[in-house]
């Protein structure tokens, strides 16, 4: 990529909000690395409305698009200069928005949920073949939502460059410094 991303939009997992510790750790690390890359953490409509049940994909994807467009406009750039991503559900919704045509500079997917725990037959991968951009996956080596081998197998369908970082842990990797460092290292390669 010839132009440094102007911003990073991060969305939380289904059971969390914009202040999830992993999102804050990535925000702090990226902001410290390069203050010229703005970071914005957002919530989904169900969370701001006080509901516990996550929004269905069409609502969440539309929200990602709207938030990305708002964030990009505030930075004076198009969404193609933004990195999009987040943790679990949030990252998945961002990847779906990009697969549906939202321009982005890349995807940062933390603990990507390939399938529900114990249900490898219910894959959430149908859109991966439409991701022709750099994609970073950071996840735990014992994640019940998708093992490192499953992740490698299914992300091979992505036409853009894929980076996979596996850390010790489950779906909620505890070493947030390592998660943030993986994002910073990848960002430095763009």
Beta strands, then each sheet from edge to edge (+ up, - down):
strand 1: 7-11
strand 2: 38-42
strand 3: 82-87
strand 4: 106-110
strand 5: 134-140
strand 6: 162-167
sheet 1: 2+ 1+ 3+ 4+ 5+ 6+
end
